[in-house]
Amino acid sequence: MPKPSPYAAHHETPARIAGQEPLPEHVLDEIRRTRRHPAPTQPDYVHLRYLLAHIRHVLSRWEGQLHEVLDVYCGTRPYEDLLPAGARVTAMDINSRYGRPDVISDEFLPFADGGFDLVVCYEGFHYAPDPAAAVAEIRRVLRPWGRALLTVPLVWEYERSILERRYTGPELAELFAGWHEVDVVENGGRAASWALLTGGIMKLGEENLIRRGADWRAVRAGFGGAYLAMNAFALQLDRLERRSGGGPRTLPPNLLVSARRADG
């Protein structure tokens, strides 16, 4: 398991300063579980299945090279156990709402130069207001030949009051121009996007029924079966899509980019 961060004793700030109280522990456990071990009865199963497999594959290639790791916008830290044994993780977020970050800051990467072998940012980089400056900051805090691993949504809902960006594969590759071993991976295609959007609409209906006083156990059981059927169909569509090759156009729900700092 990863070792504790050296920043933990010095940078923790009370959640109330950031205006967000932590979610209850059982809610955090549920979030971690559904992301780390997605089940076919979840509305986002196909998407998370792809995402998990690709994160695991990339990290497994870097075994023995990762000693100091920075997790930016860490949330519940669901993928931490995929890091090599002995890796020491510093987790940063803007507040403690989704867990226990070692560093709480609204400044992007308040760290010294060259302190990390790997910077990861799972489903959070799209909040960076200046992507080019953010990539430059990631490069700054990496050691020579250090690596970056980012994942970002493409087909996903957004909150109207918050600045979010959406990236295509070529756009991510351009952001990391000048780095080595730049690799952009689509976390699924049209079928996975269809399942994610359809599951999201179904989830709204599920939550609405519960809010209106329906028996939540019956509703959850019924929708669990519906998600299972939807995901089974989506996986069949996904197989057909992969066999066809997809053509020059694509619509993935998510993208992953990995790269290595170019200079020694």
TIKEZA-98860 format. One record per residue (C-alpha): residue in three letters; x, y, z. Coordinates in nm, 3 decimals. Layout:
// residues N
+------+---------+---------+---------+
| code |      px |      py |      pz |
+------+---------+---------+---------+
|  ALA |       X |       Y |       Z |
...
+------+---------+---------+---------+
***
This chain:
// residues 264
+------+---------+---------+---------+
| code |      px |      py |      pz |
+------+---------+---------+---------+
|  MET |   0.000 |   0.000 |   0.000 |
|  PRO |   0.114 |   0.360 |  -0.058 |
|  LYS |   0.302 |   0.528 |   0.225 |
|  PRO |   0.171 |   0.839 |   0.407 |
|  SER |   0.247 |   1.177 |   0.256 |
|  PRO |   0.517 |   1.392 |   0.416 |
|  TYR |   0.281 |   1.690 |   0.376 |
|  ALA |   0.003 |   1.539 |   0.586 |
|  ALA |   0.106 |   1.689 |   0.919 |
|  HIS |   0.165 |   2.038 |   0.786 |
|  HIS |  -0.090 |   2.140 |   0.525 |
|  GLU |  -0.426 |   2.006 |   0.643 |
|  THR |  -0.683 |   2.285 |   0.666 |
|  PRO |  -1.025 |   2.255 |   0.836 |
|  ALA |  -1.296 |   2.184 |   0.578 |
|  ARG |  -1.507 |   2.473 |   0.708 |
|  ILE |  -1.245 |   2.720 |   0.579 |
|  ALA |  -1.322 |   2.604 |   0.226 |
|  GLY |  -1.695 |   2.616 |   0.301 |
|  GLN |  -1.754 |   2.241 |   0.251 |
|  GLU |  -1.812 |   1.991 |   0.529 |
|  PRO |  -1.699 |   1.632 |   0.459 |
|  LEU |  -1.962 |   1.390 |   0.336 |
|  PRO |  -2.058 |   1.109 |   0.578 |
|  GLU |  -1.812 |   0.822 |   0.581 |
|  HIS |  -2.065 |   0.570 |   0.448 |
|  VAL |  -2.128 |   0.796 |   0.147 |
|  LEU |  -1.753 |   0.828 |   0.081 |
|  ASP |  -1.715 |   0.450 |   0.107 |
|  GLU |  -1.993 |   0.404 |  -0.147 |
|  ILE |  -1.831 |   0.649 |  -0.389 |
|  ARG |  -1.494 |   0.472 |  -0.357 |
|  ARG |  -1.649 |   0.129 |  -0.400 |
|  THR |  -1.854 |   0.213 |  -0.708 |
|  ARG |  -1.552 |   0.371 |  -0.882 |
|  ARG |  -1.293 |   0.112 |  -0.784 |
|  HIS |  -1.522 |  -0.191 |  -0.822 |
|  PRO |  -1.798 |  -0.090 |  -1.067 |
|  ALA |  -2.090 |  -0.333 |  -1.084 |
|  PRO |  -2.325 |  -0.405 |  -1.380 |
|  THR |  -2.615 |  -0.275 |  -1.170 |
|  GLN |  -2.465 |   0.079 |  -1.183 |
|  PRO |  -2.580 |   0.332 |  -1.445 |
|  ASP |  -2.218 |   0.426 |  -1.529 |
|  TYR |  -2.079 |   0.071 |  -1.533 |
|  VAL |  -1.952 |   0.053 |  -1.894 |
|  HIS |  -1.774 |   0.387 |  -1.868 |
|  LEU |  -1.611 |   0.308 |  -1.532 |
|  ARG |  -1.514 |  -0.040 |  -1.652 |
|  TYR |  -1.312 |   0.110 |  -1.937 |
|  LEU |  -1.164 |   0.383 |  -1.718 |
|  LEU |  -1.047 |   0.142 |  -1.449 |
|  ALA |  -0.892 |  -0.099 |  -1.700 |
|  HIS |  -0.696 |   0.176 |  -1.873 |
|  ILE |  -0.570 |   0.334 |  -1.549 |
|  ARG |  -0.456 |  -0.008 |  -1.426 |
|  HIS |  -0.279 |  -0.081 |  -1.754 |
|  VAL |  -0.087 |   0.249 |  -1.761 |
|  LEU |   0.024 |   0.229 |  -1.397 |
|  SER |   0.137 |  -0.133 |  -1.438 |
|  ARG |   0.381 |  -0.022 |  -1.710 |
|  TRP |   0.556 |   0.210 |  -1.463 |
|  GLU |   0.623 |  -0.044 |  -1.190 |
|  GLY |   0.941 |   0.043 |  -0.999 |
|  GLN |   0.956 |   0.400 |  -1.133 |
|  LEU |   0.706 |   0.570 |  -0.900 |
|  HIS |   0.819 |   0.667 |  -0.551 |
|  GLU |   0.664 |   1.010 |  -0.492 |
|  VAL |   0.316 |   1.059 |  -0.638 |
|  LEU |   0.096 |   1.369 |  -0.641 |
|  ASP |  -0.281 |   1.314 |  -0.674 |
|  VAL |  -0.441 |   1.642 |  -0.787 |
|  TYR |  -0.811 |   1.699 |  -0.709 |
|  CYS |  -0.794 |   1.364 |  -0.534 |
|  GLY |  -1.158 |   1.326 |  -0.427 |
|  THR |  -1.208 |   0.990 |  -0.254 |
|  ARG |  -0.874 |   0.854 |  -0.388 |
|  PRO |  -1.035 |   0.538 |  -0.532 |
|  TYR |  -0.742 |   0.422 |  -0.745 |
|  GLU |  -0.461 |   0.466 |  -0.493 |
|  ASP |  -0.417 |   0.093 |  -0.440 |
|  LEU |  -0.327 |   0.052 |  -0.809 |
|  LEU |   0.002 |   0.234 |  -0.747 |
|  PRO |   0.316 |   0.025 |  -0.689 |
|  ALA |   0.378 |  -0.092 |  -0.334 |
|  GLY |   0.590 |   0.161 |  -0.146 |
|  ALA |   0.479 |   0.463 |  -0.350 |
|  ARG |   0.421 |   0.766 |  -0.127 |
|  VAL |   0.114 |   0.968 |  -0.219 |
|  THR |   0.045 |   1.336 |  -0.157 |
|  ALA |  -0.325 |   1.400 |  -0.215 |
|  MET |  -0.443 |   1.752 |  -0.289 |
|  ASP |  -0.794 |   1.896 |  -0.323 |
|  ILE |  -0.977 |   2.226 |  -0.286 |
|  ASN |  -1.162 |   2.103 |   0.028 |
|  SER |  -1.228 |   1.792 |   0.236 |
|  ARG |  -1.577 |   1.722 |   0.107 |
|  TYR |  -1.482 |   1.396 |  -0.065 |
|  GLY |  -1.225 |   1.258 |   0.178 |
|  ARG |  -0.906 |   1.342 |   0.361 |
|  PRO |  -0.659 |   1.523 |   0.135 |
|  ASP |  -0.311 |   1.592 |   0.268 |
|  VAL |  -0.313 |   1.940 |   0.115 |
|  ILE |  -0.614 |   2.169 |   0.077 |
|  SER |  -0.559 |   2.466 |  -0.151 |
|  ASP |  -0.731 |   2.659 |  -0.428 |
|  GLU |  -0.385 |   2.726 |  -0.573 |
|  PHE |  -0.292 |   2.484 |  -0.850 |
|  LEU |   0.005 |   2.278 |  -0.730 |
|  PRO |   0.148 |   2.469 |  -0.432 |
|  PHE |   0.460 |   2.252 |  -0.428 |
|  ALA |   0.832 |   2.294 |  -0.486 |
|  ASP |   0.995 |   2.217 |  -0.819 |
|  GLY |   1.084 |   1.861 |  -0.909 |
|  GLY |   0.934 |   1.680 |  -0.611 |
|  PHE |   0.733 |   1.401 |  -0.777 |
|  ASP |   0.782 |   1.102 |  -1.006 |
|  LEU |   0.417 |   1.100 |  -1.111 |
|  VAL |   0.129 |   1.348 |  -1.114 |
|  VAL |  -0.218 |   1.200 |  -1.154 |
|  CYS |  -0.544 |   1.388 |  -1.195 |
|  TYR |  -0.848 |   1.164 |  -1.231 |
|  GLU |  -1.158 |   1.338 |  -1.362 |
|  GLY |  -1.049 |   1.680 |  -1.239 |
|  PHE |  -0.824 |   1.846 |  -1.498 |
|  HIS |  -1.125 |   1.983 |  -1.688 |
|  TYR |  -1.173 |   2.228 |  -1.398 |
|  ALA |  -0.833 |   2.393 |  -1.460 |
|  PRO |  -0.913 |   2.740 |  -1.600 |
|  ASP |  -0.587 |   2.767 |  -1.799 |
|  PRO |  -0.496 |   2.422 |  -1.934 |
|  ALA |  -0.160 |   2.521 |  -2.085 |
|  ALA |  -0.051 |   2.683 |  -1.759 |
|  ALA |  -0.173 |   2.378 |  -1.566 |
|  VAL |   0.034 |   2.143 |  -1.783 |
|  ALA |   0.336 |   2.370 |  -1.732 |
|  GLU |   0.282 |   2.347 |  -1.355 |
|  ILE |   0.260 |   1.969 |  -1.373 |
|  ARG |   0.590 |   1.965 |  -1.560 |
|  ARG |   0.745 |   2.199 |  -1.302 |
|  VAL |   0.667 |   1.977 |  -1.002 |
|  LEU |   0.784 |   1.660 |  -1.178 |
|  ARG |   1.135 |   1.525 |  -1.147 |
|  PRO |   1.338 |   1.479 |  -1.466 |
|  TRP |   1.171 |   1.204 |  -1.671 |
|  GLY |   0.870 |   1.215 |  -1.439 |
|  ARG |   0.528 |   1.116 |  -1.571 |
|  ALA |   0.176 |   1.255 |  -1.587 |
|  LEU |  -0.154 |   1.068 |  -1.604 |
|  LEU |  -0.479 |   1.260 |  -1.655 |
|  THR |  -0.835 |   1.151 |  -1.728 |
|  VAL |  -1.109 |   1.386 |  -1.846 |
|  PRO |  -1.477 |   1.349 |  -1.940 |
|  LEU |  -1.610 |   1.429 |  -2.285 |
|  VAL |  -1.970 |   1.305 |  -2.288 |
|  TRP |  -2.092 |   1.402 |  -1.945 |
|  GLU |  -2.322 |   1.649 |  -1.773 |
|  TYR |  -2.185 |   1.973 |  -1.633 |
|  GLU |  -2.298 |   2.227 |  -1.377 |
|  ARG |  -2.402 |   2.555 |  -1.538 |
|  SER |  -2.247 |   2.769 |  -1.264 |
|  ILE |  -1.896 |   2.612 |  -1.277 |
|  LEU |  -1.631 |   2.655 |  -1.545 |
|  GLU |  -1.554 |   2.319 |  -1.702 |
|  ARG |  -1.369 |   2.233 |  -2.022 |
|  ARG |  -1.410 |   1.945 |  -2.264 |
|  TYR |  -1.118 |   1.803 |  -2.460 |
|  THR |  -1.084 |   1.592 |  -2.771 |
|  GLY |  -0.798 |   1.348 |  -2.818 |
|  PRO |  -0.597 |   1.570 |  -3.057 |
|  GLU |  -0.644 |   1.864 |  -2.820 |
|  LEU |  -0.496 |   1.668 |  -2.528 |
|  ALA |  -0.205 |   1.555 |  -2.745 |
|  GLU |  -0.139 |   1.917 |  -2.843 |
|  LEU |  -0.139 |   2.025 |  -2.478 |
|  PHE |   0.145 |   1.779 |  -2.416 |
|  ALA |   0.343 |   1.866 |  -2.728 |
|  GLY |   0.713 |   1.856 |  -2.640 |
|  TRP |   0.668 |   1.574 |  -2.387 |
|  HIS |   0.781 |   1.218 |  -2.457 |
|  GLU |   0.566 |   0.905 |  -2.489 |
|  VAL |   0.242 |   1.099 |  -2.519 |
|  ASP |  -0.045 |   0.851 |  -2.541 |
|  VAL |  -0.414 |   0.941 |  -2.560 |
|  VAL |  -0.661 |   0.658 |  -2.497 |
|  GLU |  -1.036 |   0.665 |  -2.552 |
|  ASN |  -1.214 |   0.512 |  -2.252 |
|  GLY |  -1.486 |   0.350 |  -2.462 |
|  GLY |  -1.673 |   0.470 |  -2.768 |
|  ARG |  -2.027 |   0.545 |  -2.883 |
|  ALA |  -2.182 |   0.247 |  -2.705 |
|  ALA |  -2.020 |   0.342 |  -2.374 |
|  SER |  -2.136 |   0.702 |  -2.421 |
|  TRP |  -2.490 |   0.585 |  -2.499 |
|  ALA |  -2.494 |   0.373 |  -2.183 |
|  LEU |  -2.359 |   0.659 |  -1.971 |
|  LEU |  -2.622 |   0.905 |  -2.097 |
|  THR |  -2.908 |   0.655 |  -2.086 |
|  GLY |  -2.806 |   0.546 |  -1.736 |
|  GLY |  -2.793 |   0.909 |  -1.628 |
|  ILE |  -3.149 |   0.970 |  -1.745 |
|  MET |  -3.266 |   0.653 |  -1.570 |
|  LYS |  -3.088 |   0.764 |  -1.252 |
|  LEU |  -3.282 |   1.091 |  -1.256 |
|  GLY |  -3.605 |   0.892 |  -1.271 |
|  GLU |  -3.493 |   0.666 |  -0.987 |
|  GLU |  -3.406 |   0.960 |  -0.762 |
|  ASN |  -3.733 |   1.139 |  -0.849 |
|  LEU |  -3.941 |   0.838 |  -0.746 |
|  ILE |  -3.759 |   0.814 |  -0.414 |
|  ARG |  -3.804 |   1.187 |  -0.350 |
|  ARG |  -4.177 |   1.149 |  -0.412 |
|  GLY |  -4.204 |   0.890 |  -0.138 |
|  ALA |  -4.185 |   0.557 |  -0.324 |
|  ASP |  -4.041 |   0.260 |  -0.136 |
|  TRP |  -3.669 |   0.316 |  -0.190 |
|  ARG |  -3.585 |  -0.054 |  -0.156 |
|  ALA |  -3.829 |  -0.151 |  -0.431 |
|  VAL |  -3.717 |   0.137 |  -0.652 |
|  ARG |  -3.347 |   0.052 |  -0.609 |
|  ALA |  -3.411 |  -0.315 |  -0.681 |
|  GLY |  -3.617 |  -0.237 |  -0.991 |
|  PHE |  -3.369 |   0.011 |  -1.132 |
|  GLY |  -3.078 |  -0.220 |  -1.049 |
|  GLY |  -3.235 |  -0.478 |  -1.278 |
|  ALA |  -3.294 |  -0.214 |  -1.545 |
|  TYR |  -2.930 |  -0.100 |  -1.529 |
|  LEU |  -2.817 |  -0.461 |  -1.555 |
|  ALA |  -3.021 |  -0.512 |  -1.874 |
|  MET |  -2.906 |  -0.180 |  -2.021 |
|  ASN |  -2.540 |  -0.255 |  -1.953 |
|  ALA |  -2.568 |  -0.604 |  -2.100 |
|  PHE |  -2.710 |  -0.453 |  -2.419 |
|  ALA |  -2.445 |  -0.178 |  -2.420 |
|  LEU |  -2.165 |  -0.435 |  -2.394 |
|  GLN |  -2.304 |  -0.615 |  -2.699 |
|  LEU |  -2.317 |  -0.285 |  -2.888 |
|  ASP |  -1.963 |  -0.212 |  -2.771 |
|  ARG |  -1.836 |  -0.542 |  -2.915 |
|  LEU |  -2.000 |  -0.466 |  -3.249 |
|  GLU |  -1.852 |  -0.116 |  -3.247 |
|  ARG |  -1.499 |  -0.244 |  -3.177 |
|  ARG |  -1.528 |  -0.506 |  -3.452 |
|  SER |  -1.635 |  -0.243 |  -3.703 |
|  GLY |  -1.333 |  -0.025 |  -3.622 |
|  GLY |  -1.547 |   0.286 |  -3.572 |
|  GLY |  -1.415 |   0.484 |  -3.869 |
|  PRO |  -1.245 |   0.825 |  -3.852 |
|  ARG |  -1.503 |   0.975 |  -3.614 |
|  THR |  -1.548 |   0.881 |  -3.251 |
|  LEU |  -1.749 |   0.974 |  -2.943 |
|  PRO |  -1.586 |   0.838 |  -2.626 |
|  PRO |  -1.734 |   0.921 |  -2.287 |
|  ASN |  -1.387 |   0.982 |  -2.145 |
|  LEU |  -1.023 |   1.026 |  -2.243 |
|  LEU |  -0.696 |   0.936 |  -2.073 |
|  VAL |  -0.361 |   1.093 |  -2.152 |
|  SER |  -0.023 |   0.979 |  -2.024 |
|  ALA |   0.312 |   1.142 |  -2.094 |
|  ARG |   0.672 |   1.164 |  -1.974 |
|  ARG |   0.857 |   1.487 |  -1.905 |
|  ALA |   1.101 |   1.529 |  -2.190 |
|  ASP |   1.409 |   1.680 |  -2.033 |
|  GLY |   1.658 |   1.513 |  -1.802 |
+------+---------+---------+---------+
***
